[in-house]
Amino acid sequence: MGLRWNEDKVTAPVFQEDYVGAPLPPGYIYSYPSQVPPGFIPDPGVVTDYTGNRSFVNTTPRVGFDYHFTKNVMAYIMYSRGFKSGGFDMRGNALLNPSTENGYNSETANNYELGIKTTLLDDTLLLNADVFYDPYTNAQVELALTTLYAGSVSNVTYTDNAGKQINQGAELQAAWRATRALTFAANVGYLDSYYEDFIVPCNVFPLTPTLTPGCTPGVVSVNEASSNYPTTSATSSTARGPRAIPRASSTATAVGSPGRWSSRWCCATAATA
């Protein structure tokens, strides 16, 4: 059982200036506005120039219970909460999207986990299994929208809090000590990750009409959860040389899905046999 309080203070100077010109020569490095390559002209020029300041406060509890059926078999249940701090989009285009100067909020994840840990056959066989359910709120995503600017279609990407994401799945860990010199180990995991809400605002570009599908006149936002699928699954197995097989006990781990962040913890301290 535990509770953690965290405050992140973020200061972010963000500057972006757009130019148009001929292709840069090979090896040319452009790092500062005062070093504009020859032949390049501002188009439209400075689009973002601000310094953002925000504080992000998050409280993350953790509580778990375990029960030993025997000295070698333990079941546990766990709840914990994690977060990914908010911030500012360093690529945000404030000309087309003025709200980028407000930054984006912290992403939070609640983890619910149920599992069992065992050591069997005179401590030669280890079998661990768990199932988990992780709902995310204020999921941080990279949005890519199109808009009309100066009569041309422009692509704009920015970071925003899109809504709710669900991660759920199961894991199985096994290790068998066949002989004193050989141990076989296998790990199998399944992860189902999807969006319940993927909210895209329709009024993100006040200067020009947005071309986001579904954004008809009078519509404030659209839910594109059905067209975004952060789903993944993975399996792995290994055979390795001698190593110790621990007795059923607790561990602390942090895992994540590709491209996403997650915070999951295992059970409380177990008794020593």
LODREN-884965 format. One record per residue: residue in one letter; x, y, z of N, C-alpha, C in turn; residue number from 1. Coordinates in steps of 0.02 Angstrom, whole numbers, always signed. Example, Ala and Ser with C-alpha at 12.3 -4.5 7.8 and 13.67 -1.06 7.14 Angstrom:
<pt "a"; <+660; -284; +390>; <+615; -225; +390>; <+660; -165; +390>; 1> <pt "s"; <+642; -112; +354>; <+684; -53; +357>; <+645; +2; +394>; 2> 
This chain:
<pt "m"; <+42; -59; +0>; <+0; +0; +0>; <+44; +62; +0>; 1> <pt "g"; <+27; +111; -40>; <+67; +171; -43>; <+31; +227; -78>; 2> <pt "l"; <+57; +288; -70>; <+28; +347; -101>; <+85; +395; -118>; 3> <pt "r"; <+84; +419; -179>; <+136; +465; -202>; <+105; +528; -231>; 4> <pt "w"; <+132; +586; -211>; <+111; +650; -238>; <+167; +679; -279>; 5> <pt "n"; <+149; +705; -338>; <+201; +729; -384>; <+178; +794; -417>; 6> <pt "e"; <+224; +841; -423>; <+211; +903; -458>; <+268; +916; -508>; 7> <pt "d"; <+250; +923; -571>; <+298; +940; -623>; <+286; +1011; -646>; 8> <pt "k"; <+337; +1053; -643>; <+334; +1121; -668>; <+370; +1124; -735>; 9> <pt "v"; <+333; +1142; -786>; <+359; +1141; -855>; <+363; +1211; -883>; 10> <pt "t"; <+422; +1230; -908>; <+433; +1292; -944>; <+460; +1273; -1013>; 11> <pt "a"; <+425; +1296; -1065>; <+444; +1274; -1133>; <+443; +1334; -1181>; 12> <pt "p"; <+502; +1357; -1203>; <+504; +1407; -1257>; <+494; +1372; -1324>; 13> <pt "v"; <+444; +1394; -1361>; <+426; +1361; -1425>; <+429; +1413; -1481>; 14> <pt "f"; <+469; +1400; -1532>; <+476; +1446; -1589>; <+474; +1406; -1653>; 15> <pt "q"; <+434; +1430; -1701>; <+432; +1397; -1766>; <+422; +1451; -1819>; 16> <pt "e"; <+465; +1449; -1871>; <+460; +1495; -1927>; <+465; +1455; -1991>; 17> <pt "d"; <+417; +1465; -2036>; <+413; +1427; -2098>; <+440; +1467; -2157>; 18> <pt "y"; <+480; +1432; -2199>; <+510; +1462; -2257>; <+493; +1421; -2319>; 19> <pt "v"; <+506; +1451; -2377>; <+499; +1416; -2440>; <+560; +1434; -2482>; 20> <pt "g"; <+584; +1384; -2521>; <+642; +1395; -2562>; <+663; +1332; -2597>; 21> <pt "a"; <+721; +1334; -2629>; <+747; +1277; -2665>; <+771; +1223; -2616>; 22> <pt "p"; <+779; +1162; -2639>; <+804; +1109; -2594>; <+872; +1127; -2566>; 23> <pt "l"; <+883; +1109; -2502>; <+947; +1124; -2470>; <+1002; +1081; -2500>; 24> <pt "p"; <+1062; +1107; -2505>; <+1118; +1067; -2529>; <+1135; +1013; -2479>; 25> <pt "p"; <+1165; +958; -2503>; <+1183; +902; -2458>; <+1229; +925; -2402>; 26> <pt "g"; <+1214; +905; -2341>; <+1257; +921; -2284>; <+1244; +988; -2253>; 27> <pt "y"; <+1197; +1027; -2280>; <+1184; +1094; -2252>; <+1146; +1087; -2187>; 28> <pt "i"; <+1168; +1122; -2134>; <+1137; +1119; -2069>; <+1108; +1188; -2053>; 29> <pt "y"; <+1043; +1190; -2040>; <+1009; +1252; -2024>; <+981; +1247; -1954>; 30> <pt "s"; <+1006; +1288; -1907>; <+986; +1283; -1837>; <+957; +1346; -1807>; 31> <pt "y"; <+972; +1405; -1836>; <+951; +1467; -1805>; <+918; +1512; -1858>; 32> <pt "p"; <+869; +1553; -1837>; <+836; +1599; -1885>; <+885; +1646; -1919>; 33> <pt "s"; <+940; +1663; -1885>; <+989; +1709; -1915>; <+1031; +1674; -1969>; 34> <pt "q"; <+1023; +1609; -1978>; <+1063; +1572; -2027>; <+1018; +1544; -2082>; 35> <pt "v"; <+970; +1584; -2104>; <+924; +1561; -2156>; <+964; +1546; -2220>; 36> <pt "p"; <+953; +1488; -2251>; <+990; +1471; -2312>; <+977; +1521; -2368>; 37> <pt "p"; <+1026; +1533; -2410>; <+1017; +1579; -2467>; <+959; +1558; -2511>; 38> <pt "g"; <+920; +1607; -2532>; <+864; +1592; -2576>; <+799; +1574; -2541>; 39> <pt "f"; <+800; +1569; -2475>; <+739; +1552; -2439>; <+705; +1616; -2415>; 40> <pt "i"; <+639; +1617; -2419>; <+600; +1675; -2397>; <+546; +1650; -2348>; 41> <pt "p"; <+527; +1691; -2299>; <+475; +1671; -2251>; <+409; +1658; -2286>; 42> <pt "d"; <+377; +1603; -2270>; <+312; +1586; -2298>; <+274; +1539; -2250>; 43> <pt "p"; <+233; +1565; -2206>; <+215; +1636; -2197>; <+261; +1673; -2149>; 44> <pt "g"; <+314; +1641; -2123>; <+358; +1672; -2075>; <+349; +1640; -2006>; 45> <pt "v"; <+352; +1682; -1955>; <+345; +1655; -1887>; <+273; +1634; -1875>; 46> <pt "v"; <+264; +1570; -1858>; <+197; +1543; -1844>; <+188; +1527; -1770>; 47> <pt "t"; <+243; +1519; -1734>; <+240; +1504; -1663>; <+297; +1538; -1627>; 48> <pt "d"; <+281; +1575; -1575>; <+333; +1608; -1536>; <+304; +1624; -1466>; 49> <pt "y"; <+314; +1579; -1419>; <+288; +1589; -1352>; <+329; +1548; -1303>; 50> <pt "t"; <+322; +1563; -1239>; <+352; +1523; -1186>; <+296; +1500; -1140>; 51> <pt "g"; <+286; +1435; -1137>; <+232; +1407; -1097>; <+256; +1389; -1027>; 52> <pt "n"; <+212; +1402; -978>; <+226; +1385; -908>; <+164; +1352; -878>; 53> <pt "r"; <+173; +1291; -854>; <+118; +1256; -821>; <+145; +1210; -767>; 54> <pt "s"; <+102; +1195; -718>; <+118; +1146; -667>; <+68; +1089; -672>; 55> <pt "f"; <+93; +1028; -666>; <+51; +969; -671>; <+57; +929; -606>; 56> <pt "v"; <+2; +924; -569>; <+0; +889; -505>; <-37; +823; -514>; 57> <pt "n"; <-6; +769; -490>; <-37; +702; -495>; <-26; +664; -430>; 58> <pt "t"; <-78; +629; -409>; <-74; +586; -350>; <-85; +514; -373>; 59> <pt "t"; <-38; +469; -354>; <-40; +400; -378>; <-42; +352; -319>; 60> <pt "p"; <-100; +323; -304>; <-105; +273; -251>; <-87; +204; -276>; 61> <pt "r"; <-73; +159; -229>; <-61; +89; -245>; <-83; +48; -185>; 62> <pt "v"; <-124; -3; -197>; <-147; -47; -143>; <-153; -117; -171>; 63> <pt "g"; <-133; -166; -131>; <-136; -236; -153>; <-143; -283; -95>; 64> <pt "f"; <-172; -341; -108>; <-181; -393; -58>; <-158; -459; -88>; 65> <pt "d"; <-127; -501; -48>; <-109; -568; -71>; <-130; -620; -20>; 66> <pt "y"; <-139; -681; -44>; <-160; -736; -2>; <-120; -798; -20>; 67> <pt "h"; <-88; -829; +30>; <-48; -889; +20>; <-90; -951; +34>; 68> <pt "f"; <-107; -988; -18>; <-141; -1051; -9>; <-94; -1102; +22>; 69> <pt "t"; <-31; -1102; -1>; <+23; -1140; +29>; <+85; -1097; +26>; 70> <pt "k"; <+142; -1123; +49>; <+204; -1083; +45>; <+227; -1075; -27>; 71> <pt "n"; <+199; -1115; -73>; <+220; -1112; -143>; <+166; -1085; -190>; 72> <pt "v"; <+108; -1067; -165>; <+54; -1043; -207>; <+26; -979; -176>; 73> <pt "m"; <+30; -926; -213>; <+5; -861; -190>; <-37; -828; -243>; 74> <pt "a"; <-95; -802; -223>; <-138; -762; -267>; <-138; -690; -243>; 75> <pt "y"; <-147; -643; -288>; <-147; -573; -269>; <-196; -533; -312>; 76> <pt "i"; <-215; -476; -285>; <-256; -428; -321>; <-225; -359; -308>; 77> <pt "m"; <-224; -317; -359>; <-187; -254; -354>; <-223; -199; -392>; 78> <pt "y"; <-223; -140; -361>; <-245; -79; -396>; <-189; -28; -390>; 79> <pt "s"; <-175; +7; -445>; <-125; +61; -443>; <-143; +112; -496>; 80> <pt "r"; <-114; +170; -489>; <-127; +224; -537>; <-60; +254; -557>; 81> <pt "g"; <-53; +269; -621>; <+7; +301; -646>; <-10; +360; -691>; 82> <pt "f"; <+39; +399; -709>; <+26; +457; -751>; <+86; +472; -796>; 83> <pt "k"; <+71; +507; -849>; <+122; +536; -892>; <+109; +611; -893>; 84> <pt "s"; <+156; +650; -870>; <+145; +721; -860>; <+128; +757; -925>; 85> <pt "g"; <+90; +811; -918>; <+73; +852; -976>; <+131; +895; -998>; 86> <pt "g"; <+120; +937; -1047>; <+174; +978; -1073>; <+151; +1022; -1130>; 87> <pt "f"; <+198; +1041; -1173>; <+185; +1084; -1230>; <+211; +1051; -1293>; 88> <pt "d"; <+175; +1060; -1347>; <+194; +1031; -1411>; <+247; +1075; -1443>; 89> <pt "m"; <+308; +1047; -1448>; <+364; +1086; -1476>; <+357; +1096; -1551>; 90> <pt "r"; <+311; +1060; -1584>; <+300; +1069; -1656>; <+234; +1105; -1670>; 91> <pt "g"; <+201; +1130; -1618>; <+135; +1160; -1627>; <+137; +1222; -1671>; 92> <pt "n"; <+87; +1228; -1714>; <+81; +1285; -1759>; <+28; +1332; -1730>; 93> <pt "a"; <+50; +1385; -1696>; <+4; +1430; -1661>; <-35; +1474; -1710>; 94> <pt "l"; <-11; +1483; -1771>; <-48; +1522; -1820>; <-113; +1486; -1840>; 95> <pt "l"; <-107; +1422; -1854>; <-166; +1384; -1874>; <-203; +1354; -1815>; 96> <pt "n"; <-167; +1344; -1759>; <-197; +1313; -1700>; <-176; +1351; -1637>; 97> <pt "p"; <-207; +1408; -1623>; <-186; +1449; -1566>; <-190; +1412; -1499>; 98> <pt "s"; <-234; +1362; -1493>; <-241; +1326; -1430>; <-179; +1286; -1411>; 99> <pt "t"; <-132; +1278; -1458>; <-71; +1241; -1442>; <-32; +1275; -1386>; 100> <pt "e"; <-41; +1341; -1377>; <-6; +1377; -1325>; <-31; +1359; -1255>; 101> <pt "n"; <-89; +1327; -1251>; <-116; +1305; -1186>; <-83; +1240; -1163>; 102> <pt "g"; <-49; +1204; -1207>; <-19; +1140; -1190>; <-70; +1085; -1186>; 103> <pt "y"; <-49; +1027; -1162>; <-93; +970; -1154>; <-87; +943; -1083>; 104> <pt "n"; <-140; +908; -1060>; <-144; +886; -991>; <-108; +820; -979>; 105> <pt "s"; <-101; +802; -916>; <-71; +738; -898>; <-115; +680; -919>; 106> <pt "e"; <-84; +627; -940>; <-119; +564; -955>; <-116; +520; -894>; 107> <pt "t"; <-172; +490; -875>; <-173; +447; -816>; <-198; +377; -834>; 108> <pt "a"; <-175; +328; -797>; <-194; +258; -809>; <-208; +225; -742>; 109> <pt "n"; <-266; +192; -737>; <-284; +152; -679>; <-275; +79; -697>; 110> <pt "n"; <-237; +43; -655>; <-223; -27; -668>; <-258; -71; -617>; 111> <pt "y"; <-295; -121; -643>; <-326; -172; -602>; <-297; -239; -623>; 112> <pt "e"; <-269; -275; -575>; <-233; -336; -592>; <-249; -392; -543>; 113> <pt "l"; <-257; -452; -571>; <-270; -512; -531>; <-223; -566; -556>; 114> <pt "g"; <-188; -600; -509>; <-139; -649; -532>; <-125; -703; -480>; 115> <pt "i"; <-84; -749; -502>; <-63; -804; -459>; <+10; -820; -473>; 116> <pt "k"; <+48; -837; -421>; <+118; -854; -426>; <+129; -921; -391>; 117> <pt "t"; <+163; -967; -425>; <+173; -1033; -397>; <+243; -1059; -411>; 118> <pt "t"; <+267; -1102; -366>; <+326; -1144; -378>; <+307; -1215; -359>; 119> <pt "l"; <+314; -1261; -407>; <+288; -1329; -399>; <+344; -1381; -411>; 120> <pt "l"; <+326; -1443; -400>; <+371; -1500; -413>; <+439; -1490; -380>; 121> <pt "d"; <+437; -1481; -314>; <+499; -1472; -275>; <+539; -1412; -300>; 122> <pt "d"; <+504; -1358; -315>; <+535; -1296; -336>; <+571; -1301; -403>; 123> <pt "t"; <+552; -1349; -444>; <+582; -1354; -511>; <+539; -1323; -565>; 124> <pt "l"; <+476; -1307; -549>; <+430; -1279; -599>; <+400; -1215; -571>; 125> <pt "l"; <+407; -1162; -609>; <+377; -1098; -592>; <+322; -1083; -642>; 126> <pt "l"; <+262; -1066; -616>; <+206; -1046; -658>; <+175; -982; -628>; 127> <pt "n"; <+175; -929; -666>; <+144; -866; -645>; <+95; -845; -699>; 128> <pt "a"; <+38; -817; -679>; <-12; -793; -727>; <-47; -733; -698>; 129> <pt "d"; <-69; -689; -742>; <-107; -631; -720>; <-150; -605; -776>; 130> <pt "v"; <-204; -570; -758>; <-246; -534; -805>; <-249; -461; -781>; 131> <pt "f"; <-256; -414; -827>; <-256; -344; -808>; <-304; -305; -852>; 132> <pt "y"; <-325; -248; -823>; <-370; -202; -858>; <-346; -132; -841>; 133> <pt "d"; <-325; -94; -893>; <-296; -28; -884>; <-334; +25; -924>; 134> <pt "p"; <-380; +60; -895>; <-412; +116; -930>; <-371; +180; -923>; 135> <pt "y"; <-359; +213; -979>; <-324; +277; -981>; <-374; +334; -989>; 136> <pt "t"; <-361; +390; -957>; <-399; +451; -969>; <-352; +506; -992>; 137> <pt "n"; <-379; +552; -1032>; <-338; +605; -1062>; <-278; +577; -1100>; 138> <pt "a"; <-291; +524; -1139>; <-236; +493; -1176>; <-203; +543; -1222>; 139> <pt "q"; <-136; +547; -1217>; <-98; +593; -1259>; <-85; +560; -1327>; 140> <pt "v"; <-107; +593; -1380>; <-99; +566; -1448>; <-74; +619; -1495>; 141> <pt "e"; <-43; +597; -1548>; <-22; +641; -1602>; <-78; +644; -1654>; 142> <pt "l"; <-108; +703; -1663>; <-162; +711; -1712>; <-134; +741; -1776>; 143> <pt "a"; <-159; +717; -1832>; <-139; +743; -1897>; <-202; +766; -1933>; 144> <pt "l"; <-209; +831; -1943>; <-268; +859; -1975>; <-248; +898; -2037>; 145> <pt "t"; <-296; +910; -2079>; <-285; +950; -2139>; <-328; +1013; -2135>; 146> <pt "t"; <-303; +1068; -2162>; <-340; +1130; -2164>; <-321; +1168; -2227>; 147> <pt "l"; <-358; +1219; -2243>; <-344; +1261; -2300>; <-308; +1323; -2276>; 148> <pt "y"; <-251; +1337; -2307>; <-214; +1398; -2290>; <-187; +1428; -2355>; 149> <pt "a"; <-202; +1491; -2366>; <-180; +1527; -2426>; <-200; +1490; -2490>; 150> <pt "g"; <-259; +1459; -2488>; <-285; +1424; -2546>; <-257; +1355; -2557>; 151> <pt "s"; <-213; +1331; -2513>; <-184; +1264; -2520>; <-200; +1222; -2459>; 152> <pt "v"; <-201; +1157; -2469>; <-213; +1110; -2415>; <-148; +1102; -2375>; 153> <pt "s"; <-152; +1112; -2309>; <-94; +1106; -2266>; <-106; +1051; -2215>; 154> <pt "n"; <-55; +1012; -2202>; <-58; +960; -2151>; <-28; +987; -2086>; 155> <pt "v"; <-63; +978; -2032>; <-40; +1002; -1967>; <-44; +945; -1916>; 156> <pt "t"; <+11; +932; -1882>; <+11; +882; -1829>; <+21; +917; -1762>; 157> <pt "y"; <-12; +891; -1711>; <-4; +920; -1644>; <-24; +868; -1592>; 158> <pt "t"; <-1; +879; -1531>; <-15; +834; -1475>; <-76; +860; -1437>; 159> <pt "d"; <-122; +814; -1420>; <-182; +833; -1385>; <-204; +775; -1340>; 160> <pt "n"; <-251; +789; -1295>; <-282; +738; -1254>; <-345; +716; -1289>; 161> <pt "a"; <-343; +656; -1318>; <-397; +634; -1362>; <-455; +602; -1325>; 162> <pt "g"; <-444; +573; -1266>; <-499; +541; -1232>; <-479; +480; -1193>; 163> <pt "k"; <-514; +424; -1202>; <-505; +365; -1161>; <-479; +306; -1203>; 164> <pt "q"; <-427; +273; -1176>; <-398; +214; -1207>; <-401; +157; -1158>; 165> <pt "i"; <-411; +97; -1183>; <-414; +37; -1142>; <-357; -10; -1161>; 166> <pt "n"; <-319; -32; -1111>; <-271; -86; -1119>; <-294; -144; -1074>; 167> <pt "q"; <-300; -203; -1102>; <-319; -261; -1063>; <-285; -322; -1092>; 168> <pt "g"; <-273; -371; -1050>; <-239; -430; -1075>; <-221; -479; -1020>; 169> <pt "a"; <-177; -524; -1037>; <-156; -577; -992>; <-83; -595; -1005>; 170> <pt "e"; <-51; -622; -953>; <+20; -642; -959>; <+30; -710; -925>; 171> <pt "l"; <+74; -749; -953>; <+91; -814; -925>; <+167; -822; -926>; 172> <pt "q"; <+195; -839; -869>; <+267; -850; -863>; <+279; -920; -837>; 173> <pt "a"; <+325; -956; -868>; <+340; -1024; -847>; <+415; -1036; -850>; 174> <pt "a"; <+441; -1074; -804>; <+511; -1094; -803>; <+515; -1164; -774>; 175> <pt "w"; <+551; -1208; -808>; <+559; -1277; -786>; <+633; -1295; -784>; 176> <pt "r"; <+657; -1316; -725>; <+726; -1336; -718>; <+730; -1411; -733>; 177> <pt "a"; <+748; -1426; -795>; <+750; -1496; -817>; <+806; -1534; -782>; 178> <pt "t"; <+864; -1502; -777>; <+921; -1531; -741>; <+956; -1474; -704>; 179> <pt "r"; <+1007; -1491; -667>; <+1044; -1438; -632>; <+1079; -1392; -680>; 180> <pt "a"; <+1090; -1415; -743>; <+1126; -1375; -792>; <+1082; -1343; -845>; 181> <pt "l"; <+1016; -1358; -844>; <+973; -1334; -898>; <+905; -1313; -872>; 182> <pt "t"; <+886; -1252; -889>; <+820; -1225; -871>; <+786; -1198; -933>; 183> <pt "f"; <+725; -1219; -944>; <+684; -1193; -999>; <+637; -1140; -972>; 184> <pt "a"; <+632; -1084; -1007>; <+588; -1030; -986>; <+546; -1007; -1045>; 185> <pt "a"; <+484; -992; -1032>; <+438; -968; -1083>; <+393; -913; -1054>; 186> <pt "n"; <+381; -862; -1095>; <+338; -807; -1075>; <+289; -792; -1132>; 187> <pt "v"; <+226; -788; -1116>; <+174; -774; -1166>; <+131; -717; -1140>; 188> <pt "g"; <+119; -668; -1182>; <+77; -612; -1162>; <+29; -593; -1218>; 189> <pt "y"; <-30; -570; -1198>; <-79; -546; -1246>; <-103; -477; -1224>; 190> <pt "l"; <-102; -429; -1269>; <-123; -361; -1254>; <-174; -338; -1306>; 191> <pt "d"; <-232; -317; -1282>; <-284; -288; -1325>; <-290; -215; -1306>; 192> <pt "s"; <-274; -171; -1352>; <-273; -99; -1339>; <-316; -64; -1390>; 193> <pt "y"; <-363; -23; -1366>; <-408; +11; -1411>; <-432; +76; -1379>; 194> <pt "y"; <-460; +120; -1420>; <-488; +183; -1396>; <-563; +176; -1387>; 195> <pt "e"; <-587; +199; -1330>; <-659; +208; -1321>; <-680; +277; -1346>; 196> <pt "d"; <-636; +325; -1334>; <-648; +393; -1358>; <-584; +419; -1390>; 197> <pt "f"; <-590; +446; -1450>; <-535; +478; -1485>; <-563; +543; -1514>; 198> <pt "i"; <-567; +593; -1471>; <-603; +655; -1488>; <-557; +702; -1527>; 199> <pt "v"; <-579; +721; -1586>; <-543; +769; -1628>; <-585; +832; -1633>; 200> <pt "p"; <-559; +889; -1611>; <-599; +951; -1614>; <-606; +976; -1686>; 201> <pt "c"; <-665; +1004; -1700>; <-677; +1031; -1767>; <-658; +1104; -1772>; 202> <pt "n"; <-652; +1139; -1717>; <-638; +1210; -1718>; <-566; +1225; -1702>; 203> <pt "v"; <-521; +1178; -1716>; <-451; +1187; -1698>; <-417; +1239; -1742>; 204> <pt "f"; <-444; +1251; -1802>; <-414; +1300; -1847>; <-463; +1358; -1858>; 205> <pt "p"; <-461; +1410; -1816>; <-510; +1464; -1823>; <-500; +1508; -1884>; 206> <pt "l"; <-440; +1508; -1914>; <-428; +1552; -1972>; <-457; +1523; -2036>; 207> <pt "t"; <-460; +1458; -2041>; <-482; +1427; -2104>; <-526; +1367; -2088>; 208> <pt "p"; <-567; +1346; -2134>; <-611; +1288; -2121>; <-570; +1223; -2116>; 209> <pt "t"; <-589; +1181; -2071>; <-555; +1117; -2065>; <-582; +1067; -2115>; 210> <pt "l"; <-541; +1021; -2135>; <-562; +969; -2182>; <-567; +901; -2149>; 211> <pt "t"; <-568; +900; -2082>; <-573; +836; -2047>; <-639; +803; -2063>; 212> <pt "p"; <-638; +738; -2082>; <-700; +703; -2098>; <-749; +706; -2040>; 213> <pt "g"; <-812; +721; -2055>; <-863; +723; -2004>; <-874; +792; -1974>; 214> <pt "c"; <-830; +839; -1987>; <-836; +906; -1959>; <-878; +949; -2006>; 215> <pt "t"; <-942; +940; -2002>; <-989; +980; -2041>; <-1007; +1043; -2001>; 216> <pt "p"; <-1037; +1093; -2033>; <-1055; +1154; -1997>; <-1098; +1139; -1935>; 217> <pt "g"; <-1079; +1169; -1879>; <-1116; +1159; -1817>; <-1090; +1103; -1774>; 218> <pt "v"; <-1045; +1061; -1801>; <-1016; +1005; -1763>; <-954; +1029; -1727>; 219> <pt "v"; <-950; +1020; -1662>; <-894; +1045; -1622>; <-836; +997; -1623>; 220> <pt "s"; <-849; +932; -1620>; <-796; +881; -1620>; <-824; +816; -1646>; 221> <pt "v"; <-778; +771; -1666>; <-797; +705; -1690>; <-757; +652; -1653>; 222> <pt "n"; <-789; +595; -1643>; <-757; +539; -1609>; <-731; +490; -1662>; 223> <pt "e"; <-665; +485; -1669>; <-636; +442; -1720>; <-607; +378; -1689>; 224> <pt "a"; <-636; +355; -1634>; <-611; +295; -1601>; <-615; +234; -1647>; 225> <pt "s"; <-667; +231; -1689>; <-676; +173; -1731>; <-624; +167; -1786>; 226> <pt "s"; <-588; +222; -1801>; <-538; +221; -1855>; <-467; +225; -1828>; 227> <pt "n"; <-458; +218; -1762>; <-391; +217; -1732>; <-385; +155; -1689>; 228> <pt "y"; <-336; +112; -1704>; <-330; +48; -1671>; <-259; +37; -1645>; 229> <pt "p"; <-244; +56; -1583>; <-177; +42; -1555>; <-174; -29; -1527>; 230> <pt "t"; <-195; -79; -1567>; <-199; -148; -1543>; <-134; -185; -1558>; 231> <pt "t"; <-111; -224; -1510>; <-51; -264; -1520>; <-53; -325; -1477>; 232> <pt "s"; <-18; -377; -1496>; <-10; -437; -1455>; <+59; -466; -1469>; 233> <pt "a"; <+84; -503; -1421>; <+153; -528; -1428>; <+161; -593; -1390>; 234> <pt "t"; <+204; -637; -1416>; <+223; -698; -1381>; <+298; -706; -1385>; 235> <pt "s"; <+326; -742; -1337>; <+397; -755; -1339>; <+412; -818; -1300>; 236> <pt "s"; <+465; -852; -1319>; <+486; -911; -1282>; <+562; -917; -1287>; 237> <pt "t"; <+592; -943; -1235>; <+664; -949; -1233>; <+684; -1013; -1198>; 238> <pt "a"; <+744; -1036; -1213>; <+775; -1091; -1175>; <+843; -1065; -1153>; 239> <pt "r"; <+859; -1072; -1090>; <+921; -1043; -1065>; <+955; -1090; -1016>; 240> <pt "g"; <+1016; -1072; -999>; <+1056; -1112; -954>; <+1034; -1108; -881>; 241> <pt "p"; <+1075; -1131; -835>; <+1054; -1136; -765>; <+1042; -1068; -734>; 242> <pt "r"; <+988; -1064; -695>; <+973; -1005; -655>; <+926; -1026; -599>; 243> <pt "a"; <+924; -986; -547>; <+882; -1003; -490>; <+809; -990; -505>; 244> <pt "i"; <+765; -1033; -479>; <+693; -1022; -485>; <+668; -996; -418>; 245> <pt "p"; <+645; -935; -413>; <+624; -907; -349>; <+559; -938; -324>; 246> <pt "r"; <+551; -938; -259>; <+488; -960; -229>; <+434; -908; -243>; 247> <pt "a"; <+371; -928; -240>; <+315; -882; -253>; <+321; -821; -209>; 248> <pt "s"; <+328; -763; -240>; <+338; -701; -203>; <+314; -643; -244>; 249> <pt "s"; <+323; -583; -218>; <+299; -524; -253>; <+356; -489; -289>; 250> <pt "t"; <+337; -451; -340>; <+384; -412; -378>; <+353; -345; -394>; 251> <pt "a"; <+393; -300; -419>; <+368; -236; -443>; <+393; -226; -513>; 252> <pt "t"; <+348; -214; -560>; <+367; -207; -630>; <+330; -148; -660>; 253> <pt "a"; <+358; -121; -713>; <+325; -70; -753>; <+327; -93; -825>; 254> <pt "v"; <+269; -95; -858>; <+266; -119; -926>; <+228; -68; -968>; 255> <pt "g"; <+235; -75; -1034>; <+199; -31; -1078>; <+187; -62; -1145>; 256> <pt "s"; <+139; -36; -1182>; <+126; -59; -1250>; <+164; -15; -1298>; 257> <pt "p"; <+180; -41; -1359>; <+218; -1; -1406>; <+184; +65; -1421>; 258> <pt "g"; <+221; +119; -1413>; <+193; +184; -1428>; <+151; +214; -1373>; 259> <pt "r"; <+138; +178; -1323>; <+97; +202; -1268>; <+133; +192; -1203>; 260> <pt "w"; <+107; +224; -1151>; <+137; +220; -1085>; <+89; +184; -1038>; 261> <pt "s"; <+116; +145; -992>; <+75; +109; -944>; <+113; +103; -879>; 262> <pt "s"; <+76; +98; -824>; <+107; +88; -759>; <+70; +32; -724>; 263> <pt "r"; <+103; -25; -716>; <+70; -83; -684>; <+118; -111; -632>; 264> <pt "w"; <+92; -127; -574>; <+132; -152; -519>; <+104; -218; -495>; 265> <pt "c"; <+148; -259; -468>; <+128; -324; -444>; <+115; -322; -369>; 266> <pt "c"; <+113; -376; -339>; <+83; -385; -274>; <+127; -362; -216>; 267> <pt "a"; <+98; -365; -154>; <+135; -345; -94>; <+183; -400; -73>; 268> <pt "t"; <+223; -385; -22>; <+277; -431; -2>; <+249; -498; +22>; 269> <pt "a"; <+280; -551; -2>; <+258; -618; +17>; <+304; -647; +71>; 270> <pt "a"; <+278; -694; +110>; <+317; -725; +162>; <+372; -769; +133>; 271> <pt "t"; <+426; -775; +169>; <+481; -818; +148>; <+471; -888; +177>; 272> <pt "a"; <+478; -937; +133>; <+468; -1006; +156>; <+524; -1029; +202>; 273> 
